[in-house]
Amino acid sequence: MPVMSSDDFSLHREDCGEFEDGMPVSSFPDEVNSIEDLDCDCWSEFDSLAEAN
Ligand SMILES: [Zn+2]
């Protein structure tokens, strides 16, 4: 399940160390259309959003 950072609203995996506090979100926001829209390296092992969700 993705986690949205409380600081900058960036999306991360739950075990990512790049955010201090965040809120789990049940799915990616509509503006996220591909894995490239997720900026953090914690997503880099995934090839597609379907795998990451
Ligand atoms: Zn991250």
mmCIF file of the protein (N, C-alpha, C, O) and its ligand, coordinates in Angstrom:
data_MODEL
# 
_entry.id   MODEL 
# 
loop_
_entity.id 
_entity.type 
_entity.pdbx_number_of_molecules 
1 polymer     1 
2 non-polymer 1 
# 
_entity_poly.entity_id                      1 
_entity_poly.type                           'polypeptide(L)' 
_entity_poly.nstd_linkage                   no 
_entity_poly.nstd_monomer                   no 
_entity_poly.pdbx_seq_one_letter_code       MPVMSSDDFSLHREDCGEFEDGMPVSSFPDEVNSIEDLDCDCWSEFDSLAEAN 
_entity_poly.pdbx_seq_one_letter_code_can   MPVMSSDDFSLHREDCGEFEDGMPVSSFPDEVNSIEDLDCDCWSEFDSLAEAN 
_entity_poly.pdbx_strand_id                 A 
# 
loop_
_entity_poly_seq.entity_id 
_entity_poly_seq.num 
_entity_poly_seq.mon_id 
_entity_poly_seq.hetero 
1 1  MET n 
1 2  PRO n 
1 3  VAL n 
1 4  MET n 
1 5  SER n 
1 6  SER n 
1 7  ASP n 
1 8  ASP n 
1 9  PHE n 
1 10 SER n 
1 11 LEU n 
1 12 HIS n 
1 13 ARG n 
1 14 GLU n 
1 15 ASP n 
1 16 CYS n 
1 17 GLY n 
1 18 GLU n 
1 19 PHE n 
1 20 GLU n 
1 21 ASP n 
1 22 GLY n 
1 23 MET n 
1 24 PRO n 
1 25 VAL n 
1 26 SER n 
1 27 SER n 
1 28 PHE n 
1 29 PRO n 
1 30 ASP n 
1 31 GLU n 
1 32 VAL n 
1 33 ASN n 
1 34 SER n 
1 35 ILE n 
1 36 GLU n 
1 37 ASP n 
1 38 LEU n 
1 39 ASP n 
1 40 CYS n 
1 41 ASP n 
1 42 CYS n 
1 43 TRP n 
1 44 SER n 
1 45 GLU n 
1 46 PHE n 
1 47 ASP n 
1 48 SER n 
1 49 LEU n 
1 50 ALA n 
1 51 GLU n 
1 52 ALA n 
1 53 ASN n 
# 
loop_
_struct_asym.id 
_struct_asym.entity_id 
A 1 
B 2 
# 
loop_
_chem_comp.id 
_chem_comp.type 
_chem_comp.mon_nstd_flag 
ALA 'L-peptide linking' y 
ARG 'L-peptide linking' y 
ASN 'L-peptide linking' y 
ASP 'L-peptide linking' y 
CYS 'L-peptide linking' y 
GLU 'L-peptide linking' y 
GLY 'peptide linking'   y 
HIS 'L-peptide linking' y 
ILE 'L-peptide linking' y 
LEU 'L-peptide linking' y 
MET 'L-peptide linking' y 
PHE 'L-peptide linking' y 
PRO 'L-peptide linking' y 
SER 'L-peptide linking' y 
TRP 'L-peptide linking' y 
VAL 'L-peptide linking' y 
ZN  non-polymer         . 
# 
_pdbx_entity_nonpoly.entity_id   2 
_pdbx_entity_nonpoly.name        ? 
_pdbx_entity_nonpoly.comp_id     ZN 
# 
_pdbx_nonpoly_scheme.asym_id         B 
_pdbx_nonpoly_scheme.entity_id       2 
_pdbx_nonpoly_scheme.mon_id          ZN 
_pdbx_nonpoly_scheme.ndb_seq_num     1 
_pdbx_nonpoly_scheme.pdb_seq_num     101 
_pdbx_nonpoly_scheme.auth_seq_num    101 
_pdbx_nonpoly_scheme.pdb_mon_id      ZN 
_pdbx_nonpoly_scheme.auth_mon_id     ZN 
_pdbx_nonpoly_scheme.pdb_strand_id   A 
_pdbx_nonpoly_scheme.pdb_ins_code    . 
# 
loop_
_atom_site.group_PDB 
_atom_site.id 
_atom_site.type_symbol 
_atom_site.label_atom_id 
_atom_site.label_alt_id 
_atom_site.label_comp_id 
_atom_site.label_asym_id 
_atom_site.label_entity_id 
_atom_site.label_seq_id 
_atom_site.pdbx_PDB_ins_code 
_atom_site.Cartn_x 
_atom_site.Cartn_y 
_atom_site.Cartn_z 
_atom_site.occupancy 
_atom_site.B_iso_or_equiv 
_atom_site.pdbx_formal_charge 
_atom_site.auth_seq_id 
_atom_site.auth_comp_id 
_atom_site.auth_asym_id 
_atom_site.auth_atom_id 
_atom_site.pdbx_PDB_model_num 
ATOM   1   N  N  . MET A 1 1  ? 0.852  -1.198 0.000   1.00 0.00 ? 1   MET A N  1 
ATOM   2   C  CA . MET A 1 1  ? 0.000  0.000  0.000   1.00 0.00 ? 1   MET A CA 1 
ATOM   3   C  C  . MET A 1 1  ? 0.887  1.248  0.000   1.00 0.00 ? 1   MET A C  1 
ATOM   4   O  O  . MET A 1 1  ? 1.810  1.335  0.810   1.00 0.00 ? 1   MET A O  1 
ATOM   5   N  N  . PRO A 1 2  ? 0.636  2.201  -0.873  1.00 0.00 ? 2   PRO A N  1 
ATOM   6   C  CA . PRO A 1 2  ? 1.439  3.421  -0.895  1.00 0.00 ? 2   PRO A CA 1 
ATOM   7   C  C  . PRO A 1 2  ? 1.212  4.251  0.372   1.00 0.00 ? 2   PRO A C  1 
ATOM   8   O  O  . PRO A 1 2  ? 0.156  4.183  1.001   1.00 0.00 ? 2   PRO A O  1 
ATOM   9   N  N  . VAL A 1 3  ? 2.219  5.022  0.719   1.00 0.00 ? 3   VAL A N  1 
ATOM   10  C  CA . VAL A 1 3  ? 2.108  5.951  1.840   1.00 0.00 ? 3   VAL A CA 1 
ATOM   11  C  C  . VAL A 1 3  ? 2.374  7.350  1.310   1.00 0.00 ? 3   VAL A C  1 
ATOM   12  O  O  . VAL A 1 3  ? 3.340  7.567  0.579   1.00 0.00 ? 3   VAL A O  1 
ATOM   13  N  N  . MET A 1 4  ? 1.517  8.301  1.677   1.00 0.00 ? 4   MET A N  1 
ATOM   14  C  CA . MET A 1 4  ? 1.707  9.685  1.257   1.00 0.00 ? 4   MET A CA 1 
ATOM   15  C  C  . MET A 1 4  ? 2.389  10.455 2.376   1.00 0.00 ? 4   MET A C  1 
ATOM   16  O  O  . MET A 1 4  ? 1.891  10.497 3.501   1.00 0.00 ? 4   MET A O  1 
ATOM   17  N  N  . SER A 1 5  ? 3.524  11.062 2.069   1.00 0.00 ? 5   SER A N  1 
ATOM   18  C  CA . SER A 1 5  ? 4.275  11.836 3.051   1.00 0.00 ? 5   SER A CA 1 
ATOM   19  C  C  . SER A 1 5  ? 3.482  13.050 3.518   1.00 0.00 ? 5   SER A C  1 
ATOM   20  O  O  . SER A 1 5  ? 2.884  13.764 2.714   1.00 0.00 ? 5   SER A O  1 
ATOM   21  N  N  . SER A 1 6  ? 3.486  13.271 4.817   1.00 0.00 ? 6   SER A N  1 
ATOM   22  C  CA . SER A 1 6  ? 2.805  14.454 5.363   1.00 0.00 ? 6   SER A CA 1 
ATOM   23  C  C  . SER A 1 6  ? 3.539  15.737 5.024   1.00 0.00 ? 6   SER A C  1 
ATOM   24  O  O  . SER A 1 6  ? 2.942  16.814 5.043   1.00 0.00 ? 6   SER A O  1 
ATOM   25  N  N  . ASP A 1 7  ? 4.820  15.642 4.714   1.00 0.00 ? 7   ASP A N  1 
ATOM   26  C  CA . ASP A 1 7  ? 5.630  16.839 4.448   1.00 0.00 ? 7   ASP A CA 1 
ATOM   27  C  C  . ASP A 1 7  ? 5.376  17.423 3.071   1.00 0.00 ? 7   ASP A C  1 
ATOM   28  O  O  . ASP A 1 7  ? 5.072  18.608 2.934   1.00 0.00 ? 7   ASP A O  1 
ATOM   29  N  N  . ASP A 1 8  ? 5.505  16.574 2.039   1.00 0.00 ? 8   ASP A N  1 
ATOM   30  C  CA . ASP A 1 8  ? 5.421  17.106 0.678   1.00 0.00 ? 8   ASP A CA 1 
ATOM   31  C  C  . ASP A 1 8  ? 4.429  16.332 -0.198  1.00 0.00 ? 8   ASP A C  1 
ATOM   32  O  O  . ASP A 1 8  ? 4.362  16.545 -1.408  1.00 0.00 ? 8   ASP A O  1 
ATOM   33  N  N  . PHE A 1 9  ? 3.666  15.437 0.422   1.00 0.00 ? 9   PHE A N  1 
ATOM   34  C  CA . PHE A 1 9  ? 2.635  14.669 -0.271  1.00 0.00 ? 9   PHE A CA 1 
ATOM   35  C  C  . PHE A 1 9  ? 3.200  13.755 -1.348  1.00 0.00 ? 9   PHE A C  1 
ATOM   36  O  O  . PHE A 1 9  ? 2.479  13.310 -2.241  1.00 0.00 ? 9   PHE A O  1 
ATOM   37  N  N  . SER A 1 10 ? 4.502  13.478 -1.257  1.00 0.00 ? 10  SER A N  1 
ATOM   38  C  CA . SER A 1 10 ? 5.065  12.511 -2.181  1.00 0.00 ? 10  SER A CA 1 
ATOM   39  C  C  . SER A 1 10 ? 4.654  11.106 -1.755  1.00 0.00 ? 10  SER A C  1 
ATOM   40  O  O  . SER A 1 10 ? 4.317  10.864 -0.596  1.00 0.00 ? 10  SER A O  1 
ATOM   41  N  N  . LEU A 1 11 ? 4.689  10.187 -2.714  1.00 0.00 ? 11  LEU A N  1 
ATOM   42  C  CA . LEU A 1 11 ? 4.244  8.819  -2.459  1.00 0.00 ? 11  LEU A CA 1 
ATOM   43  C  C  . LEU A 1 11 ? 5.435  7.889  -2.312  1.00 0.00 ? 11  LEU A C  1 
ATOM   44  O  O  . LEU A 1 11 ? 6.417  7.984  -3.049  1.00 0.00 ? 11  LEU A O  1 
ATOM   45  N  N  . HIS A 1 12 ? 5.331  6.999  -1.355  1.00 0.00 ? 12  HIS A N  1 
ATOM   46  C  CA . HIS A 1 12 ? 6.415  6.078  -1.037  1.00 0.00 ? 12  HIS A CA 1 
ATOM   47  C  C  . HIS A 1 12 ? 5.858  4.714  -0.685  1.00 0.00 ? 12  HIS A C  1 
ATOM   48  O  O  . HIS A 1 12 ? 4.673  4.545  -0.397  1.00 0.00 ? 12  HIS A O  1 
ATOM   49  N  N  . ARG A 1 13 ? 6.763  3.748  -0.720  1.00 0.00 ? 13  ARG A N  1 
ATOM   50  C  CA . ARG A 1 13 ? 6.419  2.462  -0.152  1.00 0.00 ? 13  ARG A CA 1 
ATOM   51  C  C  . ARG A 1 13 ? 6.460  2.564  1.375   1.00 0.00 ? 13  ARG A C  1 
ATOM   52  O  O  . ARG A 1 13 ? 7.131  3.425  1.946   1.00 0.00 ? 13  ARG A O  1 
ATOM   53  N  N  . GLU A 1 14 ? 5.721  1.660  2.010   1.00 0.00 ? 14  GLU A N  1 
ATOM   54  C  CA . GLU A 1 14 ? 5.631  1.718  3.475   1.00 0.00 ? 14  GLU A CA 1 
ATOM   55  C  C  . GLU A 1 14 ? 6.987  1.630  4.152   1.00 0.00 ? 14  GLU A C  1 
ATOM   56  O  O  . GLU A 1 14 ? 7.197  2.252  5.193   1.00 0.00 ? 14  GLU A O  1 
ATOM   57  N  N  . ASP A 1 15 ? 7.913  0.865  3.579   1.00 0.00 ? 15  ASP A N  1 
ATOM   58  C  CA . ASP A 1 15 ? 9.201  0.664  4.231   1.00 0.00 ? 15  ASP A CA 1 
ATOM   59  C  C  . ASP A 1 15 ? 10.266 1.624  3.723   1.00 0.00 ? 15  ASP A C  1 
ATOM   60  O  O  . ASP A 1 15 ? 11.449 1.435  4.006   1.00 0.00 ? 15  ASP A O  1 
ATOM   61  N  N  . CYS A 1 16 ? 9.867  2.652  2.976   1.00 0.00 ? 16  CYS A N  1 
ATOM   62  C  CA . CYS A 1 16 ? 10.820 3.631  2.480   1.00 0.00 ? 16  CYS A CA 1 
ATOM   63  C  C  . CYS A 1 16 ? 11.327 4.509  3.628   1.00 0.00 ? 16  CYS A C  1 
ATOM   64  O  O  . CYS A 1 16 ? 10.573 4.835  4.544   1.00 0.00 ? 16  CYS A O  1 
ATOM   65  N  N  . GLY A 1 17 ? 12.602 4.886  3.575   1.00 0.00 ? 17  GLY A N  1 
ATOM   66  C  CA . GLY A 1 17 ? 13.168 5.723  4.620   1.00 0.00 ? 17  GLY A CA 1 
ATOM   67  C  C  . GLY A 1 17 ? 13.178 7.199  4.284   1.00 0.00 ? 17  GLY A C  1 
ATOM   68  O  O  . GLY A 1 17 ? 13.728 8.000  5.040   1.00 0.00 ? 17  GLY A O  1 
ATOM   69  N  N  . GLU A 1 18 ? 12.573 7.576  3.151   1.00 0.00 ? 18  GLU A N  1 
ATOM   70  C  CA . GLU A 1 18 ? 12.673 8.954  2.668   1.00 0.00 ? 18  GLU A CA 1 
ATOM   71  C  C  . GLU A 1 18 ? 11.599 9.888  3.215   1.00 0.00 ? 18  GLU A C  1 
ATOM   72  O  O  . GLU A 1 18 ? 11.591 11.075 2.886   1.00 0.00 ? 18  GLU A O  1 
ATOM   73  N  N  . PHE A 1 19 ? 10.705 9.381  4.032   1.00 0.00 ? 19  PHE A N  1 
ATOM   74  C  CA . PHE A 1 19 ? 9.709  10.272 4.630   1.00 0.00 ? 19  PHE A CA 1 
ATOM   75  C  C  . PHE A 1 19 ? 9.659  10.005 6.132   1.00 0.00 ? 19  PHE A C  1 
ATOM   76  O  O  . PHE A 1 19 ? 9.942  8.896  6.585   1.00 0.00 ? 19  PHE A O  1 
ATOM   77  N  N  . GLU A 1 20 ? 9.297  11.032 6.897   1.00 0.00 ? 20  GLU A N  1 
ATOM   78  C  CA . GLU A 1 20 ? 9.259  10.885 8.351   1.00 0.00 ? 20  GLU A CA 1 
ATOM   79  C  C  . GLU A 1 20 ? 7.889  10.454 8.836   1.00 0.00 ? 20  GLU A C  1 
ATOM   80  O  O  . GLU A 1 20 ? 7.768  9.572  9.687   1.00 0.00 ? 20  GLU A O  1 
ATOM   81  N  N  . ASP A 1 21 ? 6.870  11.074 8.294   1.00 0.00 ? 21  ASP A N  1 
ATOM   82  C  CA . ASP A 1 21 ? 5.521  10.763 8.724   1.00 0.00 ? 21  ASP A CA 1 
ATOM   83  C  C  . ASP A 1 21 ? 4.623  10.754 7.498   1.00 0.00 ? 21  ASP A C  1 
ATOM   84  O  O  . ASP A 1 21 ? 4.754  11.599 6.612   1.00 0.00 ? 21  ASP A O  1 
ATOM   85  N  N  . GLY A 1 22 ? 3.729  9.810  7.456   1.00 0.00 ? 22  GLY A N  1 
ATOM   86  C  CA . GLY A 1 22 ? 2.871  9.717  6.289   1.00 0.00 ? 22  GLY A CA 1 
ATOM   87  C  C  . GLY A 1 22 ? 1.585  8.986  6.598   1.00 0.00 ? 22  GLY A C  1 
ATOM   88  O  O  . GLY A 1 22 ? 1.386  8.447  7.687   1.00 0.00 ? 22  GLY A O  1 
ATOM   89  N  N  . MET A 1 23 ? 0.719  8.986  5.599   1.00 0.00 ? 23  MET A N  1 
ATOM   90  C  CA . MET A 1 23 ? -0.597 8.387  5.747   1.00 0.00 ? 23  MET A CA 1 
ATOM   91  C  C  . MET A 1 23 ? -0.783 7.345  4.649   1.00 0.00 ? 23  MET A C  1 
ATOM   92  O  O  . MET A 1 23 ? -0.615 7.657  3.470   1.00 0.00 ? 23  MET A O  1 
ATOM   93  N  N  . PRO A 1 24 ? -1.127 6.120  5.018   1.00 0.00 ? 24  PRO A N  1 
ATOM   94  C  CA . PRO A 1 24 ? -1.373 5.119  3.991   1.00 0.00 ? 24  PRO A CA 1 
ATOM   95  C  C  . PRO A 1 24 ? -2.547 5.520  3.096   1.00 0.00 ? 24  PRO A C  1 
ATOM   96  O  O  . PRO A 1 24 ? -3.564 6.026  3.572   1.00 0.00 ? 24  PRO A O  1 
ATOM   97  N  N  . VAL A 1 25 ? -2.388 5.287  1.804   1.00 0.00 ? 25  VAL A N  1 
ATOM   98  C  CA . VAL A 1 25 ? -3.486 5.557  0.871   1.00 0.00 ? 25  VAL A CA 1 
ATOM   99  C  C  . VAL A 1 25 ? -3.838 4.257  0.159   1.00 0.00 ? 25  VAL A C  1 
ATOM   100 O  O  . VAL A 1 25 ? -2.955 3.467  -0.177  1.00 0.00 ? 25  VAL A O  1 
ATOM   101 N  N  . SER A 1 26 ? -5.114 4.042  -0.066  1.00 0.00 ? 26  SER A N  1 
ATOM   102 C  CA . SER A 1 26 ? -5.573 2.754  -0.572  1.00 0.00 ? 26  SER A CA 1 
ATOM   103 C  C  . SER A 1 26 ? -5.242 2.559  -2.046  1.00 0.00 ? 26  SER A C  1 
ATOM   104 O  O  . SER A 1 26 ? -5.161 1.427  -2.524  1.00 0.00 ? 26  SER A O  1 
ATOM   105 N  N  . SER A 1 27 ? -5.051 3.660  -2.764  1.00 0.00 ? 27  SER A N  1 
ATOM   106 C  CA . SER A 1 27 ? -4.679 3.551  -4.172  1.00 0.00 ? 27  SER A CA 1 
ATOM   107 C  C  . SER A 1 27 ? -3.952 4.815  -4.593  1.00 0.00 ? 27  SER A C  1 
ATOM   108 O  O  . SER A 1 27 ? -3.969 5.823  -3.886  1.00 0.00 ? 27  SER A O  1 
ATOM   109 N  N  . PHE A 1 28 ? -3.314 4.749  -5.754  1.00 0.00 ? 28  PHE A N  1 
ATOM   110 C  CA . PHE A 1 28 ? -2.602 5.923  -6.244  1.00 0.00 ? 28  PHE A CA 1 
ATOM   111 C  C  . PHE A 1 28 ? -3.583 6.996  -6.696  1.00 0.00 ? 28  PHE A C  1 
ATOM   112 O  O  . PHE A 1 28 ? -4.654 6.676  -7.212  1.00 0.00 ? 28  PHE A O  1 
ATOM   113 N  N  . PRO A 1 29 ? -3.229 8.272  -6.508  1.00 0.00 ? 29  PRO A N  1 
ATOM   114 C  CA . PRO A 1 29 ? -4.095 9.362  -6.985  1.00 0.00 ? 29  PRO A CA 1 
ATOM   115 C  C  . PRO A 1 29 ? -4.244 9.321  -8.506  1.00 0.00 ? 29  PRO A C  1 
ATOM   116 O  O  . PRO A 1 29 ? -3.422 8.733  -9.208  1.00 0.00 ? 29  PRO A O  1 
ATOM   117 N  N  . ASP A 1 30 ? -5.300 9.950  -8.996  1.00 0.00 ? 30  ASP A N  1 
ATOM   118 C  CA . ASP A 1 30 ? -5.592 9.944  -10.428 1.00 0.00 ? 30  ASP A CA 1 
ATOM   119 C  C  . ASP A 1 30 ? -4.463 10.523 -11.263 1.00 0.00 ? 30  ASP A C  1 
ATOM   120 O  O  . ASP A 1 30 ? -4.264 10.124 -12.411 1.00 0.00 ? 30  ASP A O  1 
ATOM   121 N  N  . GLU A 1 31 ? -3.711 11.480 -10.679 1.00 0.00 ? 31  GLU A N  1 
ATOM   122 C  CA . GLU A 1 31 ? -2.660 12.123 -11.467 1.00 0.00 ? 31  GLU A CA 1 
ATOM   123 C  C  . GLU A 1 31 ? -1.440 11.234 -11.655 1.00 0.00 ? 31  GLU A C  1 
ATOM   124 O  O  . GLU A 1 31 ? -0.556 11.548 -12.453 1.00 0.00 ? 31  GLU A O  1 
ATOM   125 N  N  . VAL A 1 32 ? -1.391 10.143 -10.933 1.00 0.00 ? 32  VAL A N  1 
ATOM   126 C  CA . VAL A 1 32 ? -0.297 9.193  -11.121 1.00 0.00 ? 32  VAL A CA 1 
ATOM   127 C  C  . VAL A 1 32 ? -0.719 8.172  -12.178 1.00 0.00 ? 32  VAL A C  1 
ATOM   128 O  O  . VAL A 1 32 ? -1.563 7.308  -11.937 1.00 0.00 ? 32  VAL A O  1 
ATOM   129 N  N  . ASN A 1 33 ? -0.108 8.300  -13.346 1.00 0.00 ? 33  ASN A N  1 
ATOM   130 C  CA . ASN A 1 33 ? -0.503 7.442  -14.467 1.00 0.00 ? 33  ASN A CA 1 
ATOM   131 C  C  . ASN A 1 33 ? 0.495  6.354  -14.770 1.00 0.00 ? 33  ASN A C  1 
ATOM   132 O  O  . ASN A 1 33 ? 0.155  5.366  -15.421 1.00 0.00 ? 33  ASN A O  1 
ATOM   133 N  N  . SER A 1 34 ? 1.717  6.515  -14.314 1.00 0.00 ? 34  SER A N  1 
ATOM   134 C  CA . SER A 1 34 ? 2.730  5.497  -14.570 1.00 0.00 ? 34  SER A CA 1 
ATOM   135 C  C  . SER A 1 34 ? 3.747  5.506  -13.447 1.00 0.00 ? 34  SER A C  1 
ATOM   136 O  O  . SER A 1 34 ? 3.771  6.419  -12.622 1.00 0.00 ? 34  SER A O  1 
ATOM   137 N  N  . ILE A 1 35 ? 4.574  4.497  -13.423 1.00 0.00 ? 35  ILE A N  1 
ATOM   138 C  CA . ILE A 1 35 ? 5.577  4.379  -12.366 1.00 0.00 ? 35  ILE A CA 1 
ATOM   139 C  C  . ILE A 1 35 ? 6.566  5.538  -12.428 1.00 0.00 ? 35  ILE A C  1 
ATOM   140 O  O  . ILE A 1 35 ? 7.191  5.876  -11.423 1.00 0.00 ? 35  ILE A O  1 
ATOM   141 N  N  . GLU A 1 36 ? 6.710  6.148  -13.602 1.00 0.00 ? 36  GLU A N  1 
ATOM   142 C  CA . GLU A 1 36 ? 7.619  7.295  -13.745 1.00 0.00 ? 36  GLU A CA 1 
ATOM   143 C  C  . GLU A 1 36 ? 7.104  8.532  -13.015 1.00 0.00 ? 36  GLU A C  1 
ATOM   144 O  O  . GLU A 1 36 ? 7.874  9.451  -12.735 1.00 0.00 ? 36  GLU A O  1 
ATOM   145 N  N  . ASP A 1 37 ? 5.810  8.562  -12.705 1.00 0.00 ? 37  ASP A N  1 
ATOM   146 C  CA . ASP A 1 37 ? 5.256  9.701  -11.973 1.00 0.00 ? 37  ASP A CA 1 
ATOM   147 C  C  . ASP A 1 37 ? 5.613  9.660  -10.496 1.00 0.00 ? 37  ASP A C  1 
ATOM   148 O  O  . ASP A 1 37 ? 5.415  10.640 -9.776  1.00 0.00 ? 37  ASP A O  1 
ATOM   149 N  N  . LEU A 1 38 ? 6.134  8.543  -10.049 1.00 0.00 ? 38  LEU A N  1 
ATOM   150 C  CA . LEU A 1 38 ? 6.537  8.407  -8.654  1.00 0.00 ? 38  LEU A CA 1 
ATOM   151 C  C  . LEU A 1 38 ? 8.027  8.700  -8.561  1.00 0.00 ? 38  LEU A C  1 
ATOM   152 O  O  . LEU A 1 38 ? 8.848  7.968  -9.113  1.00 0.00 ? 38  LEU A O  1 
ATOM   153 N  N  . ASP A 1 39 ? 8.369  9.774  -7.861  1.00 0.00 ? 39  ASP A N  1 
ATOM   154 C  CA . ASP A 1 39 ? 9.729  10.296 -7.929  1.00 0.00 ? 39  ASP A CA 1 
ATOM   155 C  C  . ASP A 1 39 ? 10.734 9.504  -7.097  1.00 0.00 ? 39  ASP A C  1 
ATOM   156 O  O  . ASP A 1 39 ? 11.924 9.497  -7.414  1.00 0.00 ? 39  ASP A O  1 
ATOM   157 N  N  . CYS A 1 40 ? 10.286 8.855  -6.065  1.00 0.00 ? 40  CYS A N  1 
ATOM   158 C  CA . CYS A 1 40 ? 11.245 8.283  -5.121  1.00 0.00 ? 40  CYS A CA 1 
ATOM   159 C  C  . CYS A 1 40 ? 11.842 6.959  -5.630  1.00 0.00 ? 40  CYS A C  1 
ATOM   160 O  O  . CYS A 1 40 ? 11.190 6.179  -6.325  1.00 0.00 ? 40  CYS A O  1 
ATOM   161 N  N  . ASP A 1 41 ? 13.080 6.749  -5.259  1.00 0.00 ? 41  ASP A N  1 
ATOM   162 C  CA . ASP A 1 41 ? 13.779 5.523  -5.653  1.00 0.00 ? 41  ASP A CA 1 
ATOM   163 C  C  . ASP A 1 41 ? 13.141 4.255  -5.089  1.00 0.00 ? 41  ASP A C  1 
ATOM   164 O  O  . ASP A 1 41 ? 13.403 3.158  -5.583  1.00 0.00 ? 41  ASP A O  1 
ATOM   165 N  N  . CYS A 1 42 ? 12.308 4.398  -4.061  1.00 0.00 ? 42  CYS A N  1 
ATOM   166 C  CA . CYS A 1 42 ? 11.723 3.195  -3.469  1.00 0.00 ? 42  CYS A CA 1 
ATOM   167 C  C  . CYS A 1 42 ? 10.802 2.475  -4.444  1.00 0.00 ? 42  CYS A C  1 
ATOM   168 O  O  . CYS A 1 42 ? 10.438 1.323  -4.204  1.00 0.00 ? 42  CYS A O  1 
ATOM   169 N  N  . TRP A 1 43 ? 10.419 3.122  -5.531  1.00 0.00 ? 43  TRP A N  1 
ATOM   170 C  CA . TRP A 1 43 ? 9.556  2.489  -6.527  1.00 0.00 ? 43  TRP A CA 1 
ATOM   171 C  C  . TRP A 1 43 ? 10.343 1.876  -7.680  1.00 0.00 ? 43  TRP A C  1 
ATOM   172 O  O  . TRP A 1 43 ? 9.761  1.237  -8.556  1.00 0.00 ? 43  TRP A O  1 
ATOM   173 N  N  . SER A 1 44 ? 11.639 2.063  -7.685  1.00 0.00 ? 44  SER A N  1 
ATOM   174 C  CA . SER A 1 44 ? 12.407 1.739  -8.886  1.00 0.00 ? 44  SER A CA 1 
ATOM   175 C  C  . SER A 1 44 ? 12.421 0.248  -9.212  1.00 0.00 ? 44  SER A C  1 
ATOM   176 O  O  . SER A 1 44 ? 12.672 -0.127 -10.357 1.00 0.00 ? 44  SER A O  1 
ATOM   177 N  N  . GLU A 1 45 ? 12.159 -0.596 -8.237  1.00 0.00 ? 45  GLU A N  1 
ATOM   178 C  CA . GLU A 1 45 ? 12.178 -2.026 -8.526  1.00 0.00 ? 45  GLU A CA 1 
ATOM   179 C  C  . GLU A 1 45 ? 10.910 -2.498 -9.230  1.00 0.00 ? 45  GLU A C  1 
ATOM   180 O  O  . GLU A 1 45 ? 10.848 -3.631 -9.706  1.00 0.00 ? 45  GLU A O  1 
ATOM   181 N  N  . PHE A 1 46 ? 9.898  -1.630 -9.298  1.00 0.00 ? 46  PHE A N  1 
ATOM   182 C  CA . PHE A 1 46 ? 8.661  -2.000 -9.957  1.00 0.00 ? 46  PHE A CA 1 
ATOM   183 C  C  . PHE A 1 46 ? 8.659  -1.551 -11.406 1.00 0.00 ? 46  PHE A C  1 
ATOM   184 O  O  . PHE A 1 46 ? 9.182  -0.486 -11.733 1.00 0.00 ? 46  PHE A O  1 
ATOM   185 N  N  . ASP A 1 47 ? 8.071  -2.360 -12.275 1.00 0.00 ? 47  ASP A N  1 
ATOM   186 C  CA . ASP A 1 47 ? 7.991  -2.018 -13.689 1.00 0.00 ? 47  ASP A CA 1 
ATOM   187 C  C  . ASP A 1 47 ? 6.693  -1.313 -14.038 1.00 0.00 ? 47  ASP A C  1 
ATOM   188 O  O  . ASP A 1 47 ? 6.623  -0.596 -15.036 1.00 0.00 ? 47  ASP A O  1 
ATOM   189 N  N  . SER A 1 48 ? 5.678  -1.507 -13.232 1.00 0.00 ? 48  SER A N  1 
ATOM   190 C  CA . SER A 1 48 ? 4.380  -0.897 -13.549 1.00 0.00 ? 48  SER A CA 1 
ATOM   191 C  C  . SER A 1 48 ? 3.636  -0.563 -12.277 1.00 0.00 ? 48  SER A C  1 
ATOM   192 O  O  . SER A 1 48 ? 3.932  -1.095 -11.207 1.00 0.00 ? 48  SER A O  1 
ATOM   193 N  N  . LEU A 1 49 ? 2.662  0.326  -12.407 1.00 0.00 ? 49  LEU A N  1 
ATOM   194 C  CA . LEU A 1 49 ? 1.840  0.705  -11.263 1.00 0.00 ? 49  LEU A CA 1 
ATOM   195 C  C  . LEU A 1 49 ? 1.050  -0.481 -10.734 1.00 0.00 ? 49  LEU A C  1 
ATOM   196 O  O  . LEU A 1 49 ? 0.836  -0.595 -9.528  1.00 0.00 ? 49  LEU A O  1 
ATOM   197 N  N  . ALA A 1 50 ? 0.621  -1.353 -11.612 1.00 0.00 ? 50  ALA A N  1 
ATOM   198 C  CA . ALA A 1 50 ? -0.180 -2.492 -11.183 1.00 0.00 ? 50  ALA A CA 1 
ATOM   199 C  C  . ALA A 1 50 ? 0.598  -3.379 -10.218 1.00 0.00 ? 50  ALA A C  1 
ATOM   200 O  O  . ALA A 1 50 ? 0.034  -3.926 -9.270  1.00 0.00 ? 50  ALA A O  1 
ATOM   201 N  N  . GLU A 1 51 ? 1.884  -3.514 -10.466 1.00 0.00 ? 51  GLU A N  1 
ATOM   202 C  CA . GLU A 1 51 ? 2.720  -4.299 -9.558  1.00 0.00 ? 51  GLU A CA 1 
ATOM   203 C  C  . GLU A 1 51 ? 2.915  -3.592 -8.227  1.00 0.00 ? 51  GLU A C  1 
ATOM   204 O  O  . GLU A 1 51 ? 2.981  -4.235 -7.179  1.00 0.00 ? 51  GLU A O  1 
ATOM   205 N  N  . ALA A 1 52 ? 3.007  -2.270 -8.271  1.00 0.00 ? 52  ALA A N  1 
ATOM   206 C  CA . ALA A 1 52 ? 3.354  -1.506 -7.079  1.00 0.00 ? 52  ALA A CA 1 
ATOM   207 C  C  . ALA A 1 52 ? 2.153  -1.320 -6.155  1.00 0.00 ? 52  ALA A C  1 
ATOM   208 O  O  . ALA A 1 52 ? 2.327  -1.099 -4.957  1.00 0.00 ? 52  ALA A O  1 
ATOM   209 N  N  . ASN A 1 53 ? 0.974  -1.405 -6.680  1.00 0.00 ? 53  ASN A N  1 
ATOM   210 C  CA . ASN A 1 53 ? -0.210 -1.078 -5.893  1.00 0.00 ? 53  ASN A CA 1 
ATOM   211 C  C  . ASN A 1 53 ? -0.583 -2.187 -4.922  1.00 0.00 ? 53  ASN A C  1 
ATOM   212 O  O  . ASN A 1 53 ? -1.561 -2.061 -4.186  1.00 0.00 ? 53  ASN A O  1 
HETATM 213 ZN ZN . ZN  B 2 .  ? 10.272 6.542  -1.109  1.00 0.00 2 101 ZN  A ZN 1 
# 
